[in-house]
Amino acid sequence: MTVRAPTGRAGRLWLIRRLDVAHRAAGLLERKAKILRGEEQRLNLLTDRCRREWLPRAEEASTWLLRAGLLGGQRPLRLGTDETAGRAVLRVGWRTSMGVRYPDEVALELPPAPAGIAAIGSAALTQATGAHRAALGAGVRYAAATAALTRVRAELLATRRRLRGVEDRLIPRLEETLRLTELSLDEIEREEGLRLRWAHPERPTEPDS
């Protein structure tokens, strides 16, 4: 499939300009994809590190919660949940790279642990409280890293699709249309040359007397 372009020499110039723009666009998209690939690799390592940090802490919190429930029952667990102590506050810092915005830094502020928690339950309840607070902080960092990786990866895939569209479809179509246009112009020039020769044939020279 060719590109619809103006006819004649104006069309040739139009196509040359469009080809130049397309090649520059492909270069910019390739540069963007390269930068995003580097950022994807960095975030992939960060996500993996955060995951390895979160999983054992989540497992530890679950283990201590089970122990606290077995040793003290459900009542100390309910009493240890102080709803008046306040709520956790999460602050997210954002970064923008090559047009994609994603979470970069997170800060989690936890309310103070319930006062006298050791008095209402076993030592396991205190351990469970600390383990859950640590697991929450690790989970927040893991979630932020995962969200950042997801956004960067999606933008990288979209950039690669646009790059393939330019390199595999747009540029070949422009080049084919330019080739056909130049063939047509060459044919027109040959026909004009023939018409000029037919209109002004060369007269034979007369011999000297």
N, C-alpha and C positions, 0 to 999 in steps of 0.2 A: 504494500500500500504506500502510495506517495503522499506528499504534503501539498495541499492546495496553496499555490503561490502565484503572484502576479506573473504575467507572461513577458517574454522578451528579456532585454538586458536589465530592466528594472527588477524583474523576478530573479535574475541571477544574483544581483547585488543583495536582494532581500534574503535569499537563501544563504549566501555567504555570511551575512550578519547573524542570521539565526543559528547557523552552525557554530559560529564563534561563541555566541551566548550559551549554546548547549554544551560545548566543550568546557567552558568556564564553570557552568553549573555542575557538570559531572566532577570537575576538580574540587569544587567546594563541598559537594556531597561526600566525596571520598575522604576529604580532610575531616569533615564532621564525623563520619563513621569511624575513622581511625581514633579520634579523641574519645568518642563514646565507647569504643572497644576497650581502650585503656581504663576508662572509668568503670566499665562493667567488670573488668578483671579485679580492680581494686575493691569494688563493692561485693563481689563474689567471695573474695577472701575475708572481708569484714563480716559478711553474713555467716560464713562458715565458722569464724571464730566466735561470734556472738551466740550461735547455736550451740557450740560446744560448751560455752559458759552457762547458757540457760538450762540445758537439759539436766545436768546433774543437780543443779540447784532446785529445779522444779521437782525432781525425784526426791531430793532430800526433804523438801518442804512437805511433800505428800507422806513420806515415811514418818516424820515427826508428828504430823497431824493425826495419823493413824495411832501412833503410840500414845499421844495425849488423850485421844478418845478412848482407847482401851484402858488406860490407867485411871482416868478421872471421869469418864462418861461424857455425855453430851452437854450436861449443865455447865461445867466450867468453860466449855467452848463458847456457849452462848453468852455467858457472863463476861468472857474475855473480849467480846466484840463491843467496844465502847463507841457507840454511834455519835457521841458528843465530842469525841477527840478531834474531829475534822476529817477532811477528805484529802486524798493525794492530789497533788497538782503537777501536771505534766507540761513542760515548756519545750516546744520544738523549734529548732533553728533550721531554716531552709536554705538550700543552695540552688543556683540556676547555672546549668552548664549546657552550652550549645542548644539553648531553647527549651530544655526540659528542667522542670522544677521538682526537687525531691528533698525529703528530710535529710539533714546533715548531722545535727547534734540534738541530743535530747537531755533534758534535766528533769529528774523526778524528785519532788519534795514530798516526803511522807510525814504524816502527823506523828506526834510522839506516841510511843507504845503505851497501851493502857496501864495506868498506875496500879501497882499492887497485883499484877497478874499472877505472880508466883504464889500469892496468898490464896488465890481462889482455885488453883489447880496444881498439878504436879510440875516438876521441873521440865518435863517434856512439853508442857504448854508454852513455857518460856522459849524453849528451843524451837518449837513450831512457829511461834510468832516471829522470831529473828530469821528463821529460814524462809518464811513466806515473804518477808520484806526484802530479803536479798534476791529471791526468785523473781519478785515483781520488777525490781530494778533491771535484772538481766533480761527479763522478758520484754520490757519496754525497749531496750537497746536492740534486741533481736528483731522486734517488730519494725522498728525504724529502719534498720539495715535492709530488711526484706522488702519494705515498701520502696526504698530508694532503688534497690536492684531491679525491682519490677518495673518501675517507671523508666529507668535508663535503658533496660533491655527492650521495652516496648518502643522507645524512640529509636533505638539502634535498628530494630527490625523495620520500622517505617522508613528510616533513612536508606537502608539497603534496598527496599522495594522501589523507592524513588530513583535511586541510582541505577538500578537495573532498567527501570522504565526509560531513563534518558539514554543509557549506553546501548541497550538492546533494541529499543524501538524508535525513539525520537531521532537520534543521530543517524542510524541507518536509513530512515525514511528521508531525512533531509539530504543525505548524501546521494541517495538514489534519484530524488527529484532534481538535485543539482546536476547530476550526470545526464539525465534526460533533457534538462533545459539546455545544457551546453551542446549536446548532440543536435537539438533543434536549432540552436543559434548557428552552429557550424553549417547545417544544411541550408539555412536561410542565407548565410553569407555566400555559400557556393552558388545558390540560385541567383543572387544579386550579381555576382561576378559574371555568370553566364549571360544574364540579360544585358549587362553593360557591354560585353564583348559583341553580342549580337546587334545591339543598337549602334555601336561605333566600331564597325569592322576596320581593320587596318587596310589602307589603300596600297596597292602595289606601286613601287617606285618605277618611274619611266626611265628607260635607258638614255644615255647621253647621245645626241646626234652628232 
